[in-house]
Amino acid sequence: MSAAQINSFLDATIRSRISVRLIAEQHVCLSHAIAQDDNAAQTGIVDTHCSPKRMIEMCGSFVSELCEATLGGTTTIEIDGQGDASFP
């Protein structure tokens, strides 16, 4: 097999594995919510009140800690736009 064929095969395999895991995780979460008759802000693994600003702040905090620990410094993250927007 050529390197391109191997690369294509591995990409397809990883993509398939991620897809199956996502579907399985969604099924487990939905089954759990149905069993508990839960009216939370989440439907399975989907957050129906997802805030991009909150996600950016959470991920930015994690990355900042990593940069501080490994590089000794970090940069600031500035969010410009609709800070109060949310969507499922």
PDB file of N, CA, C and O in Angstrom:
ATOM      1  N   MET A   1       0.840  -1.191   0.000  1.00  0.00           N
ATOM      2  CA  MET A   1       0.000   0.000   0.000  1.00  0.00           C
ATOM      3  C   MET A   1       0.881   1.249   0.000  1.00  0.00           C
ATOM      4  O   MET A   1       1.951   1.290   0.606  1.00  0.00           O
ATOM      5  N   SER A   2       0.400   2.229  -0.682  1.00  0.00           N
ATOM      6  CA  SER A   2       1.149   3.485  -0.712  1.00  0.00           C
ATOM      7  C   SER A   2       0.850   4.292   0.554  1.00  0.00           C
ATOM      8  O   SER A   2      -0.100   4.004   1.282  1.00  0.00           O
ATOM      9  N   ALA A   3       1.668   5.292   0.796  1.00  0.00           N
ATOM     10  CA  ALA A   3       1.477   6.141   1.969  1.00  0.00           C
ATOM     11  C   ALA A   3       0.134   6.864   1.916  1.00  0.00           C
ATOM     12  O   ALA A   3      -0.508   7.053   2.949  1.00  0.00           O
ATOM     13  N   ALA A   4      -0.289   7.263   0.739  1.00  0.00           N
ATOM     14  CA  ALA A   4      -1.584   7.949   0.582  1.00  0.00           C
ATOM     15  C   ALA A   4      -2.745   7.024   0.911  1.00  0.00           C
ATOM     16  O   ALA A   4      -3.717   7.444   1.539  1.00  0.00           O
ATOM     17  N   GLN A   5      -2.648   5.754   0.486  1.00  0.00           N
ATOM     18  CA  GLN A   5      -3.703   4.780   0.777  1.00  0.00           C
ATOM     19  C   GLN A   5      -3.764   4.491   2.281  1.00  0.00           C
ATOM     20  O   GLN A   5      -4.849   4.404   2.855  1.00  0.00           O
ATOM     21  N   ILE A   6      -2.621   4.345   2.903  1.00  0.00           N
ATOM     22  CA  ILE A   6      -2.582   4.107   4.348  1.00  0.00           C
ATOM     23  C   ILE A   6      -3.165   5.299   5.088  1.00  0.00           C
ATOM     24  O   ILE A   6      -3.953   5.132   6.019  1.00  0.00           O
ATOM     25  N   ASN A   7      -2.783   6.494   4.680  1.00  0.00           N
ATOM     26  CA  ASN A   7      -3.292   7.714   5.311  1.00  0.00           C
ATOM     27  C   ASN A   7      -4.809   7.803   5.158  1.00  0.00           C
ATOM     28  O   ASN A   7      -5.506   8.137   6.116  1.00  0.00           O
ATOM     29  N   SER A   8      -5.320   7.512   3.978  1.00  0.00           N
ATOM     30  CA  SER A   8      -6.758   7.548   3.717  1.00  0.00           C
ATOM     31  C   SER A   8      -7.494   6.517   4.584  1.00  0.00           C
ATOM     32  O   SER A   8      -8.543   6.811   5.156  1.00  0.00           O
ATOM     33  N   PHE A   9      -6.932   5.314   4.672  1.00  0.00           N
ATOM     34  CA  PHE A   9      -7.532   4.259   5.493  1.00  0.00           C
ATOM     35  C   PHE A   9      -7.582   4.664   6.962  1.00  0.00           C
ATOM     36  O   PHE A   9      -8.614   4.507   7.614  1.00  0.00           O
ATOM     37  N   LEU A  10      -6.475   5.185   7.484  1.00  0.00           N
ATOM     38  CA  LEU A  10      -6.435   5.586   8.890  1.00  0.00           C
ATOM     39  C   LEU A  10      -7.386   6.750   9.167  1.00  0.00           C
ATOM     40  O   LEU A  10      -8.049   6.770  10.204  1.00  0.00           O
ATOM     41  N   ASP A  11      -7.460   7.706   8.262  1.00  0.00           N
ATOM     42  CA  ASP A  11      -8.394   8.824   8.419  1.00  0.00           C
ATOM     43  C   ASP A  11      -9.834   8.327   8.478  1.00  0.00           C
ATOM     44  O   ASP A  11     -10.609   8.760   9.331  1.00  0.00           O
ATOM     45  N   ALA A  12     -10.191   7.422   7.578  1.00  0.00           N
ATOM     46  CA  ALA A  12     -11.551   6.881   7.549  1.00  0.00           C
ATOM     47  C   ALA A  12     -11.857   6.086   8.815  1.00  0.00           C
ATOM     48  O   ALA A  12     -12.963   6.162   9.350  1.00  0.00           O
ATOM     49  N   THR A  13     -10.884   5.331   9.286  1.00  0.00           N
ATOM     50  CA  THR A  13     -11.068   4.531  10.500  1.00  0.00           C
ATOM     51  C   THR A  13     -11.278   5.422  11.716  1.00  0.00           C
ATOM     52  O   THR A  13     -12.172   5.170  12.525  1.00  0.00           O
ATOM     53  N   ILE A  14     -10.472   6.449  11.848  1.00  0.00           N
ATOM     54  CA  ILE A  14     -10.604   7.375  12.983  1.00  0.00           C
ATOM     55  C   ILE A  14     -11.940   8.108  12.910  1.00  0.00           C
ATOM     56  O   ILE A  14     -12.620   8.246  13.926  1.00  0.00           O
ATOM     57  N   ARG A  15     -12.322   8.576  11.739  1.00  0.00           N
ATOM     58  CA  ARG A  15     -13.591   9.280  11.554  1.00  0.00           C
ATOM     59  C   ARG A  15     -14.760   8.371  11.936  1.00  0.00           C
ATOM     60  O   ARG A  15     -15.702   8.807  12.596  1.00  0.00           O
ATOM     61  N   SER A  16     -14.691   7.106  11.515  1.00  0.00           N
ATOM     62  CA  SER A  16     -15.748   6.147  11.835  1.00  0.00           C
ATOM     63  C   SER A  16     -15.821   5.903  13.341  1.00  0.00           C
ATOM     64  O   SER A  16     -16.912   5.854  13.909  1.00  0.00           O
ATOM     65  N   ARG A  17     -14.684   5.752  13.978  1.00  0.00           N
ATOM     66  CA  ARG A  17     -14.652   5.498  15.429  1.00  0.00           C
ATOM     67  C   ARG A  17     -15.226   6.679  16.202  1.00  0.00           C
ATOM     68  O   ARG A  17     -15.987   6.488  17.150  1.00  0.00           O
ATOM     69  N   ILE A  18     -14.869   7.892  15.805  1.00  0.00           N
ATOM     70  CA  ILE A  18     -15.392   9.089  16.472  1.00  0.00           C
ATOM     71  C   ILE A  18     -16.909   9.162  16.283  1.00  0.00           C
ATOM     72  O   ILE A  18     -17.633   9.487  17.224  1.00  0.00           O
ATOM     73  N   SER A  19     -17.391   8.864  15.084  1.00  0.00           N
ATOM     74  CA  SER A  19     -18.829   8.912  14.813  1.00  0.00           C
ATOM     75  C   SER A  19     -19.593   7.908  15.667  1.00  0.00           C
ATOM     76  O   SER A  19     -20.622   8.247  16.251  1.00  0.00           O
ATOM     77  N   VAL A  20     -19.103   6.690  15.743  1.00  0.00           N
ATOM     78  CA  VAL A  20     -19.760   5.663  16.544  1.00  0.00           C
ATOM     79  C   VAL A  20     -19.762   6.052  18.019  1.00  0.00           C
ATOM     80  O   VAL A  20     -20.765   5.866  18.707  1.00  0.00           O
ATOM     81  N   ARG A  21     -18.669   6.580  18.497  1.00  0.00           N
ATOM     82  CA  ARG A  21     -18.593   6.987  19.905  1.00  0.00           C
ATOM     83  C   ARG A  21     -19.564   8.131  20.204  1.00  0.00           C
ATOM     84  O   ARG A  21     -20.212   8.138  21.250  1.00  0.00           O
ATOM     85  N   LEU A  22     -19.663   9.087  19.297  1.00  0.00           N
ATOM     86  CA  LEU A  22     -20.586  10.210  19.479  1.00  0.00           C
ATOM     87  C   LEU A  22     -22.029   9.725  19.524  1.00  0.00           C
ATOM     88  O   LEU A  22     -22.800  10.151  20.384  1.00  0.00           O
ATOM     89  N   ILE A  23     -22.398   8.844  18.610  1.00  0.00           N
ATOM     90  CA  ILE A  23     -23.759   8.303  18.586  1.00  0.00           C
ATOM     91  C   ILE A  23     -24.041   7.502  19.857  1.00  0.00           C
ATOM     92  O   ILE A  23     -25.122   7.622  20.433  1.00  0.00           O
ATOM     93  N   ALA A  24     -23.093   6.698  20.296  1.00  0.00           N
ATOM     94  CA  ALA A  24     -23.277   5.900  21.515  1.00  0.00           C
ATOM     95  C   ALA A  24     -23.414   6.800  22.741  1.00  0.00           C
ATOM     96  O   ALA A  24     -24.262   6.553  23.599  1.00  0.00           O
ATOM     97  N   GLU A  25     -22.596   7.830  22.828  1.00  0.00           N
ATOM     98  CA  GLU A  25     -22.663   8.750  23.962  1.00  0.00           C
ATOM     99  C   GLU A  25     -24.006   9.480  23.978  1.00  0.00           C
ATOM    100  O   GLU A  25     -24.599   9.649  25.044  1.00  0.00           O
ATOM    101  N   GLN A  26     -24.489   9.912  22.825  1.00  0.00           N
ATOM    102  CA  GLN A  26     -25.791  10.575  22.734  1.00  0.00           C
ATOM    103  C   GLN A  26     -26.894   9.629  23.189  1.00  0.00           C
ATOM    104  O   GLN A  26     -27.792  10.038  23.924  1.00  0.00           O
ATOM    105  N   HIS A  27     -26.839   8.381  22.766  1.00  0.00           N
ATOM    106  CA  HIS A  27     -27.850   7.390  23.156  1.00  0.00           C
ATOM    107  C   HIS A  27     -27.861   7.179  24.668  1.00  0.00           C
ATOM    108  O   HIS A  27     -28.925   7.158  25.287  1.00  0.00           O
ATOM    109  N   VAL A  28     -26.688   7.024  25.256  1.00  0.00           N
ATOM    110  CA  VAL A  28     -26.599   6.818  26.703  1.00  0.00           C
ATOM    111  C   VAL A  28     -27.149   8.025  27.456  1.00  0.00           C
ATOM    112  O   VAL A  28     -27.900   7.860  28.418  1.00  0.00           O
ATOM    113  N   CYS A  29     -26.789   9.227  27.035  1.00  0.00           N
ATOM    114  CA  CYS A  29     -27.268  10.445  27.702  1.00  0.00           C
ATOM    115  C   CYS A  29     -28.775  10.596  27.571  1.00  0.00           C
ATOM    116  O   CYS A  29     -29.448  10.947  28.540  1.00  0.00           O
ATOM    117  N   LEU A  30     -29.316  10.332  26.378  1.00  0.00           N
ATOM    118  CA  LEU A  30     -30.764  10.434  26.196  1.00  0.00           C
ATOM    119  C   LEU A  30     -31.495   9.382  27.026  1.00  0.00           C
ATOM    120  O   LEU A  30     -32.527   9.676  27.629  1.00  0.00           O
ATOM    121  N   SER A  31     -30.973   8.167  27.060  1.00  0.00           N
ATOM    122  CA  SER A  31     -31.590   7.104  27.858  1.00  0.00           C
ATOM    123  C   SER A  31     -31.587   7.459  29.337  1.00  0.00           C
ATOM    124  O   SER A  31     -32.568   7.224  30.043  1.00  0.00           O
ATOM    125  N   HIS A  32     -30.488   8.021  29.797  1.00  0.00           N
ATOM    126  CA  HIS A  32     -30.378   8.443  31.200  1.00  0.00           C
ATOM    127  C   HIS A  32     -31.384   9.556  31.512  1.00  0.00           C
ATOM    128  O   HIS A  32     -32.025   9.533  32.562  1.00  0.00           O
ATOM    129  N   ALA A  33     -31.522  10.524  30.607  1.00  0.00           N
ATOM    130  CA  ALA A  33     -32.456  11.638  30.815  1.00  0.00           C
ATOM    131  C   ALA A  33     -33.896  11.139  30.830  1.00  0.00           C
ATOM    132  O   ALA A  33     -34.703  11.604  31.635  1.00  0.00           O
ATOM    133  N   ILE A  34     -34.223  10.202  29.952  1.00  0.00           N
ATOM    134  CA  ILE A  34     -35.584   9.657  29.916  1.00  0.00           C
ATOM    135  C   ILE A  34     -35.878   8.891  31.198  1.00  0.00           C
ATOM    136  O   ILE A  34     -36.972   9.002  31.751  1.00  0.00           O
ATOM    137  N   ALA A  35     -34.914   8.118  31.669  1.00  0.00           N
ATOM    138  CA  ALA A  35     -35.106   7.329  32.890  1.00  0.00           C
ATOM    139  C   ALA A  35     -35.327   8.217  34.108  1.00  0.00           C
ATOM    140  O   ALA A  35     -36.062   7.847  35.024  1.00  0.00           O
ATOM    141  N   GLN A  36     -34.690   9.396  34.122  1.00  0.00           N
ATOM    142  CA  GLN A  36     -34.821  10.288  35.272  1.00  0.00           C
ATOM    143  C   GLN A  36     -35.878  11.361  35.051  1.00  0.00           C
ATOM    144  O   GLN A  36     -36.111  12.182  35.939  1.00  0.00           O
ATOM    145  N   ASP A  37     -36.530  11.374  33.876  1.00  0.00           N
ATOM    146  CA  ASP A  37     -37.509  12.399  33.537  1.00  0.00           C
ATOM    147  C   ASP A  37     -36.947  13.777  33.840  1.00  0.00           C
ATOM    148  O   ASP A  37     -37.559  14.581  34.542  1.00  0.00           O
ATOM    149  N   ASP A  38     -35.775  14.024  33.295  1.00  0.00           N
ATOM    150  CA  ASP A  38     -35.007  15.236  33.574  1.00  0.00           C
ATOM    151  C   ASP A  38     -35.407  16.367  32.628  1.00  0.00           C
ATOM    152  O   ASP A  38     -35.517  16.150  31.422  1.00  0.00           O
ATOM    153  N   ASN A  39     -35.624  17.563  33.156  1.00  0.00           N
ATOM    154  CA  ASN A  39     -35.939  18.736  32.340  1.00  0.00           C
ATOM    155  C   ASN A  39     -34.783  19.721  32.346  1.00  0.00           C
ATOM    156  O   ASN A  39     -34.995  20.931  32.432  1.00  0.00           O
ATOM    157  N   ALA A  40     -33.574  19.214  32.256  1.00  0.00           N
ATOM    158  CA  ALA A  40     -32.376  20.055  32.309  1.00  0.00           C
ATOM    159  C   ALA A  40     -32.198  20.826  31.005  1.00  0.00           C
ATOM    160  O   ALA A  40     -32.956  20.653  30.050  1.00  0.00           O
ATOM    161  N   ALA A  41     -31.188  21.673  30.989  1.00  0.00           N
ATOM    162  CA  ALA A  41     -30.887  22.475  29.801  1.00  0.00           C
ATOM    163  C   ALA A  41     -30.178  21.654  28.740  1.00  0.00           C
ATOM    164  O   ALA A  41     -29.824  22.192  27.691  1.00  0.00           O
ATOM    165  N   GLN A  42     -29.960  20.377  28.979  1.00  0.00           N
ATOM    166  CA  GLN A  42     -29.283  19.530  28.008  1.00  0.00           C
ATOM    167  C   GLN A  42     -30.237  18.479  27.482  1.00  0.00           C
ATOM    168  O   GLN A  42     -31.057  17.934  28.221  1.00  0.00           O
ATOM    169  N   THR A  43     -30.116  18.201  26.192  1.00  0.00           N
ATOM    170  CA  THR A  43     -30.828  17.109  25.559  1.00  0.00           C
ATOM    171  C   THR A  43     -29.755  16.145  25.088  1.00  0.00           C
ATOM    172  O   THR A  43     -29.134  16.351  24.046  1.00  0.00           O
ATOM    173  N   GLY A  44     -29.543  15.100  25.858  1.00  0.00           N
ATOM    174  CA  GLY A  44     -28.432  14.198  25.567  1.00  0.00           C
ATOM    175  C   GLY A  44     -27.127  14.928  25.800  1.00  0.00           C
ATOM    176  O   GLY A  44     -26.885  15.435  26.895  1.00  0.00           O
ATOM    177  N   ILE A  45     -26.286  14.986  24.789  1.00  0.00           N
ATOM    178  CA  ILE A  45     -25.014  15.699  24.930  1.00  0.00           C
ATOM    179  C   ILE A  45     -25.094  17.105  24.345  1.00  0.00           C
ATOM    180  O   ILE A  45     -24.091  17.816  24.290  1.00  0.00           O
ATOM    181  N   VAL A  46     -26.291  17.505  23.909  1.00  0.00           N
ATOM    182  CA  VAL A  46     -26.482  18.826  23.316  1.00  0.00           C
ATOM    183  C   VAL A  46     -26.959  19.800  24.385  1.00  0.00           C
ATOM    184  O   VAL A  46     -28.008  19.595  24.996  1.00  0.00           O
ATOM    185  N   ASP A  47     -26.198  20.846  24.605  1.00  0.00           N
ATOM    186  CA  ASP A  47     -26.574  21.897  25.545  1.00  0.00           C
ATOM    187  C   ASP A  47     -27.495  22.862  24.813  1.00  0.00           C
ATOM    188  O   ASP A  47     -27.065  23.551  23.888  1.00  0.00           O
ATOM    189  N   THR A  48     -28.762  22.916  25.221  1.00  0.00           N
ATOM    190  CA  THR A  48     -29.732  23.749  24.521  1.00  0.00           C
ATOM    191  C   THR A  48     -29.554  25.239  24.815  1.00  0.00           C
ATOM    192  O   THR A  48     -30.193  26.075  24.176  1.00  0.00           O
ATOM    193  N   HIS A  49     -28.707  25.572  25.759  1.00  0.00           N
ATOM    194  CA  HIS A  49     -28.418  26.970  26.082  1.00  0.00           C
ATOM    195  C   HIS A  49     -26.912  27.241  25.985  1.00  0.00           C
ATOM    196  O   HIS A  49     -26.335  27.902  26.848  1.00  0.00           O
ATOM    197  N   CYS A  50     -26.291  26.725  24.930  1.00  0.00           N
ATOM    198  CA  CYS A  50     -24.850  26.866  24.748  1.00  0.00           C
ATOM    199  C   CYS A  50     -24.476  28.330  24.532  1.00  0.00           C
ATOM    200  O   CYS A  50     -25.042  29.007  23.674  1.00  0.00           O
ATOM    201  N   SER A  51     -23.530  28.801  25.308  1.00  0.00           N
ATOM    202  CA  SER A  51     -23.057  30.172  25.192  1.00  0.00           C
ATOM    203  C   SER A  51     -21.651  30.160  24.594  1.00  0.00           C
ATOM    204  O   SER A  51     -20.720  29.670  25.231  1.00  0.00           O
ATOM    205  N   PRO A  52     -21.482  30.688  23.384  1.00  0.00           N
ATOM    206  CA  PRO A  52     -20.142  30.725  22.798  1.00  0.00           C
ATOM    207  C   PRO A  52     -19.151  31.460  23.693  1.00  0.00           C
ATOM    208  O   PRO A  52     -17.997  31.047  23.808  1.00  0.00           O
ATOM    209  N   LYS A  53     -19.590  32.539  24.323  1.00  0.00           N
ATOM    210  CA  LYS A  53     -18.700  33.302  25.200  1.00  0.00           C
ATOM    211  C   LYS A  53     -18.221  32.435  26.359  1.00  0.00           C
ATOM    212  O   LYS A  53     -17.035  32.429  26.687  1.00  0.00           O
ATOM    213  N   ARG A  54     -19.144  31.703  26.977  1.00  0.00           N
ATOM    214  CA  ARG A  54     -18.778  30.842  28.102  1.00  0.00           C
ATOM    215  C   ARG A  54     -17.810  29.742  27.661  1.00  0.00           C
ATOM    216  O   ARG A  54     -16.867  29.418  28.382  1.00  0.00           O
ATOM    217  N   MET A  55     -18.045  29.163  26.465  1.00  0.00           N
ATOM    218  CA  MET A  55     -17.166  28.109  25.958  1.00  0.00           C
ATOM    219  C   MET A  55     -15.771  28.657  25.658  1.00  0.00           C
ATOM    220  O   MET A  55     -14.769  28.010  25.961  1.00  0.00           O
ATOM    221  N   ILE A  56     -15.710  29.843  25.064  1.00  0.00           N
ATOM    222  CA  ILE A  56     -14.416  30.461  24.765  1.00  0.00           C
ATOM    223  C   ILE A  56     -13.665  30.762  26.055  1.00  0.00           C
ATOM    224  O   ILE A  56     -12.459  30.532  26.142  1.00  0.00           O
ATOM    225  N   GLU A  57     -14.375  31.275  27.055  1.00  0.00           N
ATOM    226  CA  GLU A  57     -13.728  31.573  28.336  1.00  0.00           C
ATOM    227  C   GLU A  57     -13.212  30.302  29.006  1.00  0.00           C
ATOM    228  O   GLU A  57     -12.110  30.294  29.554  1.00  0.00           O
ATOM    229  N   MET A  58     -14.006  29.223  28.965  1.00  0.00           N
ATOM    230  CA  MET A  58     -13.602  27.961  29.579  1.00  0.00           C
ATOM    231  C   MET A  58     -12.365  27.389  28.870  1.00  0.00           C
ATOM    232  O   MET A  58     -11.383  27.031  29.521  1.00  0.00           O
ATOM    233  N   CYS A  59     -12.418  27.307  27.541  1.00  0.00           N
ATOM    234  CA  CYS A  59     -11.288  26.765  26.779  1.00  0.00           C
ATOM    235  C   CYS A  59     -10.071  27.690  26.877  1.00  0.00           C
ATOM    236  O   CYS A  59      -8.938  27.220  26.985  1.00  0.00           O
ATOM    237  N   GLY A  60     -10.307  28.998  26.838  1.00  0.00           N
ATOM    238  CA  GLY A  60      -9.214  29.958  26.956  1.00  0.00           C
ATOM    239  C   GLY A  60      -8.506  29.865  28.286  1.00  0.00           C
ATOM    240  O   GLY A  60      -7.284  29.994  28.357  1.00  0.00           O
ATOM    241  N   SER A  61      -9.271  29.642  29.346  1.00  0.00           N
ATOM    242  CA  SER A  61      -8.676  29.482  30.673  1.00  0.00           C
ATOM    243  C   SER A  61      -7.768  28.251  30.714  1.00  0.00           C
ATOM    244  O   SER A  61      -6.665  28.294  31.259  1.00  0.00           O
ATOM    245  N   PHE A  62      -8.253  27.157  30.128  1.00  0.00           N
ATOM    246  CA  PHE A  62      -7.471  25.917  30.092  1.00  0.00           C
ATOM    247  C   PHE A  62      -6.176  26.116  29.300  1.00  0.00           C
ATOM    248  O   PHE A  62      -5.100  25.723  29.749  1.00  0.00           O
ATOM    249  N   VAL A  63      -6.291  26.728  28.122  1.00  0.00           N
ATOM    250  CA  VAL A  63      -5.115  26.956  27.280  1.00  0.00           C
ATOM    251  C   VAL A  63      -4.146  27.926  27.955  1.00  0.00           C
ATOM    252  O   VAL A  63      -2.930  27.749  27.876  1.00  0.00           O
ATOM    253  N   SER A  64      -4.684  28.944  28.614  1.00  0.00           N
ATOM    254  CA  SER A  64      -3.828  29.900  29.331  1.00  0.00           C
ATOM    255  C   SER A  64      -3.030  29.213  30.425  1.00  0.00           C
ATOM    256  O   SER A  64      -1.843  29.488  30.601  1.00  0.00           O
ATOM    257  N   GLU A  65      -3.685  28.313  31.167  1.00  0.00           N
ATOM    258  CA  GLU A  65      -2.978  27.563  32.214  1.00  0.00           C
ATOM    259  C   GLU A  65      -1.877  26.707  31.615  1.00  0.00           C
ATOM    260  O   GLU A  65      -0.777  26.640  32.163  1.00  0.00           O
ATOM    261  N   LEU A  66      -2.159  26.049  30.492  1.00  0.00           N
ATOM    262  CA  LEU A  66      -1.142  25.226  29.821  1.00  0.00           C
ATOM    263  C   LEU A  66       0.043  26.069  29.368  1.00  0.00           C
ATOM    264  O   LEU A  66       1.199  25.697  29.571  1.00  0.00           O
ATOM    265  N   CYS A  67      -0.259  27.208  28.753  1.00  0.00           N
ATOM    266  CA  CYS A  67       0.809  28.095  28.271  1.00  0.00           C
ATOM    267  C   CYS A  67       1.639  28.627  29.432  1.00  0.00           C
ATOM    268  O   CYS A  67       2.866  28.689  29.354  1.00  0.00           O
ATOM    269  N   GLU A  68       0.962  29.007  30.502  1.00  0.00           N
ATOM    270  CA  GLU A  68       1.667  29.526  31.676  1.00  0.00           C
ATOM    271  C   GLU A  68       2.584  28.456  32.263  1.00  0.00           C
ATOM    272  O   GLU A  68       3.719  28.749  32.639  1.00  0.00           O
ATOM    273  N   ALA A  69       2.097  27.225  32.342  1.00  0.00           N
ATOM    274  CA  ALA A  69       2.877  26.136  32.932  1.00  0.00           C
ATOM    275  C   ALA A  69       4.041  25.705  32.043  1.00  0.00           C
ATOM    276  O   ALA A  69       5.123  25.399  32.542  1.00  0.00           O
ATOM    277  N   THR A  70       3.824  25.681  30.731  1.00  0.00           N
ATOM    278  CA  THR A  70       4.876  25.168  29.844  1.00  0.00           C
ATOM    279  C   THR A  70       5.777  26.255  29.263  1.00  0.00           C
ATOM    280  O   THR A  70       6.969  26.026  29.057  1.00  0.00           O
ATOM    281  N   LEU A  71       5.217  27.431  29.000  1.00  0.00           N
ATOM    282  CA  LEU A  71       5.985  28.487  28.355  1.00  0.00           C
ATOM    283  C   LEU A  71       6.326  29.644  29.285  1.00  0.00           C
ATOM    284  O   LEU A  71       7.159  30.490  28.957  1.00  0.00           O
ATOM    285  N   GLY A  72       5.682  29.677  30.440  1.00  0.00           N
ATOM    286  CA  GLY A  72       5.962  30.735  31.399  1.00  0.00           C
ATOM    287  C   GLY A  72       5.213  32.026  31.139  1.00  0.00           C
ATOM    288  O   GLY A  72       5.466  33.030  31.806  1.00  0.00           O
ATOM    289  N   GLY A  73       4.308  32.022  30.193  1.00  0.00           N
ATOM    290  CA  GLY A  73       3.534  33.222  29.902  1.00  0.00           C
ATOM    291  C   GLY A  73       2.327  32.886  29.066  1.00  0.00           C
ATOM    292  O   GLY A  73       2.217  31.791  28.513  1.00  0.00           O
ATOM    293  N   THR A  74       1.427  33.834  28.981  1.00  0.00           N
ATOM    294  CA  THR A  74       0.213  33.633  28.190  1.00  0.00           C
ATOM    295  C   THR A  74      -0.257  34.975  27.655  1.00  0.00           C
ATOM    296  O   THR A  74       0.297  36.014  28.015  1.00  0.00           O
ATOM    297  N   THR A  75      -1.239  34.963  26.829  1.00  0.00           N
ATOM    298  CA  THR A  75      -1.809  36.179  26.272  1.00  0.00           C
ATOM    299  C   THR A  75      -3.237  36.334  26.767  1.00  0.00           C
ATOM    300  O   THR A  75      -3.805  35.394  27.323  1.00  0.00           O
ATOM    301  N   THR A  76      -3.808  37.480  26.578  1.00  0.00           N
ATOM    302  CA  THR A  76      -5.192  37.690  26.988  1.00  0.00           C
ATOM    303  C   THR A  76      -6.123  37.352  25.829  1.00  0.00           C
ATOM    304  O   THR A  76      -5.748  37.435  24.660  1.00  0.00           O
ATOM    305  N   ILE A  77      -7.319  36.979  26.180  1.00  0.00           N
ATOM    306  CA  ILE A  77      -8.332  36.659  25.177  1.00  0.00           C
ATOM    307  C   ILE A  77      -9.403  37.731  25.258  1.00  0.00           C
ATOM    308  O   ILE A  77      -9.981  37.977  26.317  1.00  0.00           O
ATOM    309  N   GLU A  78      -9.658  38.362  24.125  1.00  0.00           N
ATOM    310  CA  GLU A  78     -10.666  39.410  24.067  1.00  0.00           C
ATOM    311  C   GLU A  78     -11.829  38.933  23.208  1.00  0.00           C
ATOM    312  O   GLU A  78     -11.647  38.566  22.047  1.00  0.00           O
ATOM    313  N   ILE A  79     -13.008  38.941  23.780  1.00  0.00           N
ATOM    314  CA  ILE A  79     -14.200  38.502  23.055  1.00  0.00           C
ATOM    315  C   ILE A  79     -14.921  39.759  22.562  1.00  0.00           C
ATOM    316  O   ILE A  79     -15.299  40.631  23.344  1.00  0.00           O
ATOM    317  N   ASP A  80     -15.097  39.821  21.257  1.00  0.00           N
ATOM    318  CA  ASP A  80     -15.737  40.985  20.635  1.00  0.00           C
ATOM    319  C   ASP A  80     -16.985  40.501  19.905  1.00  0.00           C
ATOM    320  O   ASP A  80     -16.888  39.675  18.997  1.00  0.00           O
ATOM    321  N   GLY A  81     -18.123  40.991  20.280  1.00  0.00           N
ATOM    322  CA  GLY A  81     -19.355  40.572  19.598  1.00  0.00           C
ATOM    323  C   GLY A  81     -20.493  40.420  20.595  1.00  0.00           C
ATOM    324  O   GLY A  81     -20.521  41.065  21.643  1.00  0.00           O
ATOM    325  N   GLN A  82     -21.424  39.553  20.241  1.00  0.00           N
ATOM    326  CA  GLN A  82     -22.611  39.317  21.062  1.00  0.00           C
ATOM    327  C   GLN A  82     -22.279  38.388  22.228  1.00  0.00           C
ATOM    328  O   GLN A  82     -22.342  37.168  22.083  1.00  0.00           O
ATOM    329  N   GLY A  83     -21.929  38.950  23.368  1.00  0.00           N
ATOM    330  CA  GLY A  83     -21.545  38.144  24.527  1.00  0.00           C
ATOM    331  C   GLY A  83     -22.681  37.406  25.187  1.00  0.00           C
ATOM    332  O   GLY A  83     -22.443  36.442  25.914  1.00  0.00           O
ATOM    333  N   ASP A  84     -23.910  37.828  24.959  1.00  0.00           N
ATOM    334  CA  ASP A  84     -25.034  37.187  25.619  1.00  0.00           C
ATOM    335  C   ASP A  84     -25.770  36.193  24.703  1.00  0.00           C
ATOM    336  O   ASP A  84     -26.828  35.687  25.077  1.00  0.00           O
ATOM    337  N   ALA A  85     -25.236  35.912  23.533  1.00  0.00           N
ATOM    338  CA  ALA A  85     -25.879  34.985  22.585  1.00  0.00           C
ATOM    339  C   ALA A  85     -25.774  33.553  23.090  1.00  0.00           C
ATOM    340  O   ALA A  85     -24.787  33.172  23.719  1.00  0.00           O
ATOM    341  N   SER A  86     -26.809  32.764  22.806  1.00  0.00           N
ATOM    342  CA  SER A  86     -26.779  31.336  23.117  1.00  0.00           C
ATOM    343  C   SER A  86     -27.623  30.613  22.071  1.00  0.00           C
ATOM    344  O   SER A  86     -28.517  31.205  21.466  1.00  0.00           O
ATOM    345  N   PHE A  87     -27.335  29.349  21.869  1.00  0.00           N
ATOM    346  CA  PHE A  87     -28.054  28.534  20.892  1.00  0.00           C
ATOM    347  C   PHE A  87     -27.843  27.068  21.193  1.00  0.00           C
ATOM    348  O   PHE A  87     -26.879  26.717  21.874  1.00  0.00           O
ATOM    349  N   PRO A  88     -28.731  26.184  20.696  1.00  0.00           N
ATOM    350  CA  PRO A  88     -28.532  24.744  20.912  1.00  0.00           C
ATOM    351  C   PRO A  88     -27.491  24.177  19.951  1.00  0.00           C
ATOM    352  O   PRO A  88     -27.199  22.982  19.991  1.00  0.00           O
TER     353      PRO A  88
END
